[in-house]
């Protein structure tokens, strides 16, 4: 293929945080992109943040599709050389079994469509570090061979646990399907994603990563000891692994590790205009401890991270100011 005329590729869940940034970067890399969005009852969803992207008028097509109806993804996937499956239900208050059923059924339906297409060479699945880190025993630093213990996850008392369990079950189902059918499935496993965003709503991961700035006390326990990565590095990893012939299996994507006390000290020093809780005031919070993950496999493939903690928060804060969230 000529440089500047790649694809087409499909990105599911195009209005989301990672997916919208991925669309922007794929267009920038010369790909023809198709993306899927859920239809609104009044069909009045503002998608200008996608349609106004550089190159979108020539190389972006938007399709309506819903995980509730896996067959609805067929028109978007037909003829594509690759699929970036990013979409996942995010209704945190919904019972886990319903969220999981929808996510697994939708994901397997998409994979079946990819097989049926005869043109899709590789599927990139966006997972989460929550599929690895929740274990009550084992090594302190985990690699891609580990899976979270669902029984242990169910014992934890925080709002996001249903979503995280559904990610474990969905990735497992996708991996088993791909292995059974000899399908080229590569999984990206990011830790907390931080940084700027082009979608109109504040991404859920920023509710947590920016919790000390926003004062979201119900999110503090998630930051007890947290690993983070810049959204642009996550998207770069997706494209890198899609284009890398030797990429196989799961790849952890994480840049830094920081405790909530270190984060409070960093934020108060770098952004004195915000009232950041002191480490002393954080002593009473319930600490959620989980293992760390390592990006060794991704780095050994030749991937290089570009952004550190300063850029993550500089970019996130700037973007939140521009969009009126700060």
ChimeraX attribute file (.defattr): number of C-alpha atoms within 10 A of each C-alpha:
attribute: neighborCount
match mode: 1-to-1
recipient: residues
	/A:1	6
	/A:2	6
	/A:3	8
	/A:4	12
	/A:5	13
	/A:6	17
	/A:7	19
	/A:8	22
	/A:9	25
	/A:10	30
	/A:11	26
	/A:12	30
	/A:13	24
	/A:14	26
	/A:15	24
	/A:16	22
	/A:17	23
	/A:18	22
	/A:19	24
	/A:20	24
	/A:21	22
	/A:22	24
	/A:23	28
	/A:24	22
	/A:25	18
	/A:26	24
	/A:27	21
	/A:28	15
	/A:29	14
	/A:30	17
	/A:31	21
	/A:32	23
	/A:33	26
	/A:34	23
	/A:35	27
	/A:36	24
	/A:37	20
	/A:38	17
	/A:39	13
	/A:40	9
	/A:41	7
	/A:42	6
	/A:43	8
	/A:44	8
	/A:45	11
	/A:46	10
	/A:47	14
	/A:48	10
	/A:49	13
	/A:50	22
	/A:51	16
	/A:52	11
	/A:53	17
	/A:54	14
	/A:55	16
	/A:56	18
	/A:57	11
	/A:58	11
	/A:59	19
	/A:60	23
	/A:61	17
	/A:62	18
	/A:63	19
	/A:64	16
	/A:65	21
	/A:66	19
	/A:67	23
	/A:68	15
	/A:69	13
	/A:70	20
	/A:71	15
	/A:72	19
	/A:73	24
	/A:74	18
	/A:75	15
	/A:76	23
	/A:77	27
	/A:78	18
	/A:79	17
	/A:80	22
	/A:81	19
	/A:82	23
	/A:83	28
	/A:84	24
	/A:85	22
	/A:86	21
	/A:87	24
	/A:88	23
	/A:89	19
	/A:90	15
	/A:91	13
	/A:92	14
	/A:93	12
	/A:94	13
	/A:95	11
	/A:96	18
	/A:97	13
	/A:98	13
	/A:99	22
	/A:100	23
	/A:101	15
	/A:102	19
	/A:103	26
	/A:104	21
	/A:105	17
	/A:106	24
	/A:107	23
	/A:108	19
	/A:109	20
	/A:110	25
	/A:111	22
	/A:112	18
	/A:113	20
	/A:114	25
	/A:115	18
	/A:116	13
	/A:117	16
	/A:118	12
	/A:119	14
	/A:120	23
	/A:121	16
	/A:122	22
	/A:123	23
	/A:124	22
	/A:125	23
	/A:126	23
	/A:127	24
	/A:128	21
	/A:129	24
	/A:130	22
	/A:131	23
	/A:132	22
	/A:133	23
	/A:134	24
	/A:135	19
	/A:136	14
	/A:137	10
	/A:138	9
	/A:139	12
	/A:140	11
	/A:141	11
	/A:142	17
	/A:143	18
	/A:144	19
	/A:145	8
	/A:146	15
	/A:147	17
	/A:148	20
	/A:149	17
	/A:150	17
	/A:151	12
	/A:152	12
	/A:153	19
	/A:154	13
	/A:155	9
	/A:156	12
	/A:157	9
	/A:158	14
	/A:159	12
	/A:160	16
	/A:161	19
	/A:162	22
	/A:163	23
	/A:164	24
	/A:165	23
	/A:166	26
	/A:167	24
	/A:168	21
	/A:169	18
	/A:170	25
	/A:171	21
	/A:172	15
	/A:173	17
	/A:174	20
	/A:175	20
	/A:176	13
	/A:177	16
	/A:178	19
	/A:179	13
	/A:180	9
	/A:181	11
	/A:182	10
	/A:183	19
	/A:184	18
	/A:185	22
	/A:186	22
	/A:187	25
	/A:188	23
	/A:189	25
	/A:190	27
	/A:191	26
	/A:192	24
	/A:193	27
	/A:194	26
	/A:195	27
	/A:196	24
	/A:197	22
	/A:198	20
	/A:199	20
	/A:200	14
	/A:201	13
	/A:202	18
	/A:203	17
	/A:204	12
	/A:205	15
	/A:206	20
	/A:207	17
	/A:208	23
	/A:209	26
	/A:210	21
	/A:211	18
	/A:212	23
	/A:213	20
	/A:214	16
	/A:215	15
	/A:216	13
	/A:217	13
	/A:218	13
	/A:219	18
	/A:220	20
	/A:221	18
	/A:222	21
	/A:223	22
	/A:224	20
	/A:225	19
	/A:226	21
	/A:227	21
	/A:228	21
	/A:229	24
	/A:230	29
	/A:231	23
	/A:232	22
	/A:233	23
	/A:234	26
	/A:235	23
	/A:236	20
	/A:237	22
	/A:238	24
	/A:239	17
	/A:240	17
	/A:241	22
	/A:242	21
	/A:243	12
	/A:244	12
	/A:245	9
	/A:246	8
	/A:247	18
	/A:248	13
	/A:249	14
	/A:250	22
	/A:251	26
	/A:252	26
	/A:253	31
	/A:254	25
	/A:255	23
	/A:256	15
	/A:257	16
	/A:258	16
	/A:259	13
	/A:260	20
	/A:261	18
	/A:262	13
	/A:263	22
	/A:264	18
	/A:265	15
	/A:266	16
	/A:267	20
	/A:268	17
	/A:269	12
	/A:270	12
	/A:271	14
	/A:272	10
	/A:273	10
	/A:274	13
	/A:275	13
	/A:276	21
	/A:277	18
	/A:278	13
	/A:279	14
	/A:280	8
	/A:281	10
	/A:282	17
	/A:283	10
	/A:284	8
	/A:285	12
	/A:286	11
	/A:287	15
	/A:288	16
	/A:289	16
	/A:290	19
	/A:291	18
	/A:292	20
	/A:293	24
	/A:294	18
	/A:295	18
	/A:296	15
	/A:297	16
	/A:298	20
	/A:299	14
	/A:300	9
	/A:301	14
	/A:302	9
	/A:303	17
	/A:304	14
	/A:305	16
	/A:306	12
	/A:307	16
	/A:308	14
	/A:309	18
	/A:310	13
	/A:311	15
	/A:312	20
	/A:313	21
	/A:314	14
	/A:315	16
	/A:316	21
	/A:317	19
	/A:318	14
	/A:319	18
	/A:320	18
	/A:321	11
	/A:322	10
	/A:323	15
	/A:324	8
	/A:325	12
	/A:326	11
